[in-house]
């Protein structure tokens, strides 16, 4: 198959090709989820700790994925102009996956920890810069492929498969990493992660190539002033306001979760990934439950229910103590995954339906970029505040207080603004 046929076909795909593409989208997301999990969360916190980074530095670096989403402001200038978007999506996804995977191999080249931290930071920024630009185009492409009458069921299946594959994959990777940590050979464990992720990145690229894209109905030449369309749209603005305020408040604690679990609550990689399996099962159940709920009751009602309980889970982290973390942390992790399984797909679908046919990529990009921008601001403020709180209250109480503020203020935003949707 030639380049033109692969990325710019002469005819729209038939129903058989669309069915096959939907299945490949599910497989691609499952593979991509493993790469993402290995390059973020507790694996990233452990790797940065191995390279000598402090708690505040780990928290700051973990916010780079959110900061990268600010690049979604520029996404419409790439994707709104063309009917076929797969080629741009493919290039950016390849850059994202391979940059994220290769950062685990940096010490093989640099030699010392300080140079390695610098190189890892550069690769991490490149990866999530590409991820930020590609996300609105990729999201629109997938939503455009989904069946109209069974959207909730389709997204539920997609999320279930990704959760199952991700849970099993990260459990195996976490166990091998803990094995090398116990034998005082940590870098071998991180190097294995890098090699596995590079192989999965190649598989992901092949799957992306094999997806048949449905061309978008409307294209436009974007102008700078068009970035303000979602802000000016009175029908869309309540959803935008709720998401942006939620991101601002959530940024207070989000960047600390992985380092909180690993370094302060004392949970191991094996424990976190094992609970992750149970959480993945809860996510699978949540995908089916909330998908069917949305098909019957509507996305807005489902969004309200799942957001409320997700915020309660955030607040609950403030009351988990190191001595009892092995007992209570699993309940919060499982509950959070169960409800996030609904709120995540509800947010995307509500943005899809609330936005006009022309300019959907702009709406996706601006919503995510604004949310990411304010989240980074609050995360940076929290990262600057944490050492001061740590000096006054101790390491544990400092971060617990940040989770308390994040959960409490999130519930205030919920009760004030969710009724406007």
C-alpha positions in Angstrom: 0.0 0.0 0.0 1.5 3.4 -1.1 1.9 6.5 1.0 -1.0 8.3 -0.6 -3.4 5.4 -0.3 -2.4 4.9 3.3 -2.9 8.4 4.5 -4.9 10.2 1.8 -7.3 7.6 0.2 -9.4 8.5 -2.8 -12.7 7.2 -1.3 -14.3 7.1 2.2 -13.9 3.7 4.0 -16.9 1.3 3.8 -18.6 -0.1 6.8 -16.4 -3.2 6.9 -13.3 -1.1 7.0 -14.8 1.1 9.7 -15.6 -1.9 11.9 -12.0 -3.1 11.5 -10.6 0.3 12.3 -12.7 0.5 15.5 -11.2 -2.7 16.6 -7.7 -1.5 15.8 -8.4 1.8 17.7 -9.1 -0.4 20.8 -5.9 -2.3 20.4 -3.9 0.8 19.8 -5.2 2.5 22.9 -4.3 -0.6 24.9 -0.7 -0.6 23.7 -0.4 3.2 24.2 -1.7 2.9 27.7 1.2 0.7 28.8 3.8 3.1 27.3 2.1 6.0 29.1 1.9 4.3 32.4 5.6 3.2 32.2 6.6 6.8 31.5 4.6 8.5 34.2 3.2 7.8 37.7 5.1 5.6 40.2 7.6 4.4 37.5 8.6 8.0 36.7 8.8 8.9 40.4 11.0 5.8 41.0 13.2 6.6 38.0 13.7 10.2 39.0 14.5 9.1 42.6 17.1 6.8 41.2 18.6 9.7 39.3 18.7 11.8 42.6 15.7 14.1 42.1 14.0 15.6 45.2 10.3 15.3 46.2 9.5 18.8 44.9 11.5 18.1 41.7 9.6 14.9 41.1 6.3 16.7 41.6 7.3 19.5 39.2 8.5 17.1 36.5 5.3 15.0 36.8 3.3 18.2 35.8 5.0 18.4 32.4 2.3 16.2 30.8 -0.3 18.8 31.9 1.9 21.6 30.8 2.3 19.9 27.4 -1.4 20.1 27.0 -1.1 23.9 26.6 0.2 23.1 23.1 -3.3 22.1 22.3 -3.9 25.8 21.6 -1.9 25.3 18.4 -3.5 22.0 17.4 -6.4 23.6 15.5 -4.0 25.4 13.2 -2.8 21.9 12.0 -5.9 19.8 12.1 -8.8 22.2 11.2 -7.3 22.9 7.8 -7.4 19.3 6.5 -10.0 16.6 5.9 -7.5 13.7 6.5 -5.6 14.0 9.7 -4.1 10.5 10.1 -0.6 11.4 8.8 -0.1 14.3 11.3 -1.6 12.1 14.1 0.8 9.3 13.1 4.0 11.5 13.1 3.2 13.2 16.4 2.2 9.9 18.1 5.5 8.3 17.0 7.5 11.3 18.4 5.6 11.1 21.6 5.9 7.3 22.2 9.6 7.0 21.1 10.7 10.0 23.1 9.0 8.7 26.2 10.4 5.3 25.8 14.0 6.3 25.1 14.4 8.4 28.2 14.9 5.2 30.2 18.1 4.5 28.1 19.6 7.9 28.7 22.1 6.8 31.4 23.7 4.4 28.9 24.9 7.5 27.0 25.4 10.3 29.6 27.2 8.6 32.4 26.5 10.9 35.4 23.2 11.5 37.2 23.0 15.3 36.7 23.4 15.0 32.9 20.9 12.1 32.8 18.3 14.2 34.7 18.8 17.0 32.1 18.5 14.7 29.1 15.4 13.0 30.7 13.8 16.3 31.2 14.4 17.3 27.5 13.0 14.0 26.2 10.0 14.2 28.6 9.2 17.8 27.4 9.5 16.7 23.7 7.2 13.7 24.3 4.4 15.6 26.0 4.7 18.6 23.7 3.9 16.2 20.9 1.2 14.6 22.9 -0.4 18.0 23.6 -0.5 18.9 19.9 -1.8 15.6 18.8 -4.5 15.0 21.4 -7.4 17.1 19.9 -6.9 15.7 16.4 -6.6 12.1 17.7 -9.6 12.5 19.9 -11.7 13.9 17.0 -10.6 11.1 14.7 -11.6 8.4 17.2 -14.9 10.1 18.0 -15.6 10.4 14.3 -15.1 6.6 13.9 -17.4 5.6 16.8 -20.8 4.2 16.0 -23.5 6.8 16.7 -26.1 4.5 18.2 -23.8 2.6 20.5 -21.2 5.2 21.5 -21.5 4.4 25.3 -21.0 0.7 24.7 -18.1 1.2 22.3 -16.2 3.5 24.6 -16.9 1.2 27.5 -15.4 -1.7 25.6 -12.4 0.4 24.5 -11.8 1.5 28.1 -12.2 -2.0 29.5 -9.6 -3.5 27.1 -7.1 -0.7 27.7 -7.5 -1.1 31.5 -7.1 -4.9 31.4 -4.0 -4.8 29.1 -2.5 -1.9 31.1 -3.1 -3.5 34.4 -1.5 -6.8 33.4 1.4 -5.1 31.6 2.2 -2.7 34.4 2.0 -5.5 37.0 4.6 -7.6 35.2 6.8 -4.5 34.7 6.4 -3.5 38.3 7.4 -6.9 39.6 10.5 -7.1 37.5 11.5 -3.6 38.6 11.1 -4.5 42.3 13.2 -7.6 41.8 16.1 -5.5 40.5 15.6 -3.0 43.3 15.8 -5.8 45.9 19.0 -7.0 44.3 20.5 -3.5 44.3 20.6 -3.3 40.5 17.9 -0.7 39.9 19.0 0.6 36.5 18.7 -2.8 34.9 15.0 -2.7 35.8 14.6 0.7 34.3 16.5 -0.3 31.2 14.1 -3.2 30.7 11.2 -0.8 30.8 12.8 1.3 28.1 13.4 -1.6 25.8 9.9 -2.9 26.3 8.4 0.5 25.6 10.4 1.0 22.4 9.1 -2.3 21.1 5.5 -1.4 22.0 6.0 2.0 20.3 6.8 0.2 17.1 3.6 -1.9 17.5 1.6 1.2 18.2 2.9 2.9 15.0 1.8 -0.1 12.9 -1.7 -0.1 14.4 -2.1 3.7 13.7 -1.1 3.2 10.1 -3.7 0.4 9.7 -6.7 2.6 10.9 -9.0 3.8 8.1 -9.9 7.4 8.8 -13.3 8.9 8.2 -12.7 12.4 6.7 -14.1 15.4 8.6 -17.1 17.1 7.1 -15.9 20.7 7.6 -12.5 22.3 7.3 -11.5 25.9 7.9 -8.5 28.3 7.8 -7.9 29.1 11.4 -7.1 32.6 12.6 -5.8 33.6 16.0 -9.1 35.2 17.0 -10.8 31.8 16.4 -9.2 30.5 19.6 -11.7 32.5 21.5 -14.7 30.7 19.9 -15.3 28.3 22.9 -15.1 31.2 25.4 -17.7 33.3 23.4 -20.1 30.4 22.9 -22.8 30.8 25.6 -24.0 27.2 25.1 -20.5 25.8 25.6 -19.2 28.2 28.2 -20.7 26.5 31.4 -18.9 23.2 30.5 -15.7 25.1 29.8 -15.9 27.0 33.1 -16.4 23.8 35.1 -13.5 22.0 33.4 -11.1 24.9 33.8 -11.9 25.6 37.4 -11.7 21.8 38.2 -8.3 21.7 36.5 -7.1 24.7 38.5 -8.1 23.1 41.8 -7.0 19.6 40.9 -3.5 20.8 40.0 -2.9 21.5 43.7 -2.5 17.8 44.5 -2.3 15.9 41.2 1.4 16.2 40.7 2.1 14.8 44.2 0.1 11.6 44.0 2.8 9.2 42.7 5.6 10.5 44.9 3.1 10.5 47.8 2.3 6.9 47.3 5.9 5.8 46.7 8.1 7.8 49.0 5.8 9.1 51.8 3.2 6.4 52.2 5.9 3.7 51.6 4.0 1.7 48.9 6.2 -0.5 46.6 6.0 -0.7 42.8 4.6 -4.2 43.2 1.9 -3.1 45.7 0.9 -0.1 43.5 0.7 -2.2 40.3 -1.0 -5.1 42.0 -3.7 -2.8 43.4 -3.7 -1.3 39.8 -4.9 -4.7 38.6 -7.9 -4.5 40.9 -8.4 -0.9 39.9 -8.3 -1.9 36.3 -11.0 -4.4 36.9 -13.0 -1.7 38.6 -12.3 0.5 35.6 -13.6 -2.2 33.3 -16.8 -2.6 35.4 -17.1 1.2 35.5 -16.7 1.4 31.7 -19.7 -0.9 31.2 -21.8 0.6 34.0 -21.3 4.2 33.0 -21.4 3.5 29.3 -24.9 1.9 29.6 -25.9 4.6 32.1 -24.9 7.3 29.6 -26.8 5.6 26.8 -30.0 5.5 29.0 -29.7 8.6 31.1 -27.5 11.0 29.1 -23.9 12.1 29.4 -24.6 15.2 31.6 -26.3 13.2 34.4 -23.5 10.6 34.3 -20.9 13.4 34.4 -22.4 14.8 37.5 -22.5 11.5 39.4 -19.0 10.4 38.5 -17.4 13.8 39.1 -18.9 13.9 42.6 -17.4 10.6 43.7 -14.1 11.2 42.0 -13.7 14.4 44.1 -14.5 12.5 47.3 -11.7 10.1 46.4 -9.3 13.1 46.0 -10.3 14.4 49.4 -9.9 10.9 51.0 -6.1 10.9 50.2 -5.7 13.6 52.9 -6.7 11.1 55.6 -4.5 8.2 54.6 -1.6 7.6 57.0 1.7 5.7 56.3 0.8 3.1 58.9 -2.6 2.3 57.4 -1.9 3.1 53.7 -1.8 -0.6 52.8 -5.4 -0.9 54.1 -7.0 2.3 52.9 -5.1 3.3 49.7 -6.4 0.4 47.6 -10.0 1.4 48.3 -9.3 5.0 47.1 -7.3 3.8 44.1 -10.1 1.4 43.1 -12.9 3.8 43.7 -11.2 6.6 41.8 -10.6 4.4 38.8 -14.2 3.2 38.8 -15.6 6.7 38.7 -13.0 8.2 36.5 -13.9 5.5 33.9 -17.2 7.4 33.6 -16.1 11.0 34.0 -13.3 10.7 31.4 -15.4 9.5 28.5 -18.3 11.8 29.6 -16.1 14.8 29.4 -14.9 14.0 25.8 -18.4 13.2 24.6 -19.9 16.3 26.2 -17.3 18.4 24.5 -18.1 16.6 21.2 -21.9 17.2 21.5 -21.8 20.7 23.0 -19.5 22.0 20.3 -20.6 22.9 16.7 -19.8 20.7 13.7 -17.4 23.3 12.4 -14.4 23.8 14.7 -14.7 20.8 17.0 -10.9 20.4 17.1 -10.7 24.0 18.3 -13.1 23.4 21.1 -11.2 20.2 22.2 -7.9 22.0 22.0 -8.8 25.2 23.8 -10.7 23.4 26.5 -7.8 21.1 27.3 -5.2 23.8 26.9 -6.9 26.2 29.2 -7.4 23.4 31.8 -3.8 22.4 31.5 -2.5 25.9 31.7 -4.3 26.7 35.0 -3.5 23.3 36.4 0.2 24.0 35.8 -0.1 27.3 37.5 -1.7 25.8 40.6 0.7 22.9 40.5 3.7 25.2 40.3 2.3 27.2 43.3 1.8 24.0 45.2 5.3 22.8 44.4 6.7 26.1 45.7 4.6 25.9 48.8 5.3 22.3 49.7 8.8 22.8 51.0 7.6 25.6 53.2 4.7 23.4 54.6 7.2 20.5 55.0 9.4 22.7 57.1 6.4 23.6 59.4 4.3 20.4 59.4 6.6 17.6 58.2 6.7 15.8 54.8 3.5 13.7 55.3 1.2 16.5 56.7 2.4 19.0 54.0 1.1 16.8 51.1 -2.0 15.6 53.0 -3.0 19.3 53.5 -2.6 19.9 49.7 -5.0 16.9 49.0 -7.5 18.3 51.6 -7.5 21.7 49.9 -7.8 20.2 46.4 -10.7 17.9 47.4 -12.6 20.5 49.4 -12.3 23.3 46.8 -13.2 20.8 44.0 -16.5 20.0 45.8 -17.2 23.7 46.1 -16.8 24.1 42.3 -19.0 21.1 41.8 -21.9 22.4 43.8 -21.7 25.9 42.4 -21.1 25.1 38.7 -22.2 21.6 37.9 -25.9 22.6 38.0 -25.3 25.0 35.0 -24.6 22.1 32.6 
